[in-house]
Amino acid sequence: MSKIVWRFALAGVAIWSVVAFLTYSVVDLVGSGASAYGTVPGFPAEPFTFAWIAAKAHTLGLSAVAAGWLAGAAMILGAAFLFQRLFGRRRAVPTRRGYGSSIPSGSFGDGPRAGR
């Protein structure tokens, strides 16, 4: 049961990673395009212009996507861990060794002899 849970969790993390990567790519494409708007090559963007604000938002957006991926992956793996802990491995049913005798099954004569 726990193998199935962890396989589904890893598949969920893989799908979540693809979604986060696509989101990261879109934010990077749009953010880098917006931060380049209205700038002159070779000169830094002046503070409080559209390009400067777009560059700051681009950096913040990429960080937010990375933090979102990390939080989502942690939730998926945490849920799998919690599910395994709650409904984890089956406990072994104790088996009986034998029926009827309380005498140990060791061979006779193992102990020290009185005559030696």
Salt bridges, closest charged atoms under 4 A:
ASP28 OD1 - HIS58 NE2 2.85
